[in-house]
Amino acid sequence: MKKFIQEFKEFASQGNVMDMAVGIIIGGAFTAIVSSLVSDVVMPVISLITGGIDYSAMKVTLGTGANAASINYGSFINAVITFLLVALVVFFLVKGVAKMKGITSKEEEEAPTTKTCPFCKEEVAIEATRCPHCTSELSE
């Protein structure tokens, strides 16, 4: 049991585990903020644009009576909009952090410096006119 506790302490004290825990806590708080933004700001504006439709109250009742089951698709619409806003913000955040770190996207990668010899399939410098492996002449 002591070995298990020791291993758990080592695991929990690693830097990346602590970073992940902080990220999850901040993510939960951020999701609450975005949920409030969607339900209290975005959806009322959308409701105003669409003629006063209250999306959060939209549902299909499955039966009769006070305790009848219902499918609350308006709440689902709110959840989808919340997810899209969170995903958009995370996208911009990751893109911004990558830009600060100097990470380039695939479109911005440098031009290739090698090519493949069509005869022996070995890598050759892009400027080479002859393959150093099989000595074949290379066309440009």
Buried (B, 14 or more C-beta within 10 A) or exposed (E): EEEEEEEEEEEEEEEEEEEEEEEEEEEEEBBEEBBEBBBEEBBBEBBEEEEEEEBBEBBEEEEEEEEEEEEBEBBEBBBEBBBEBBEEEEEEEEEEEEEEEEEEEEEEEEEEEEBEBEEEEEEBEEEEEEBEEEEEEBEE
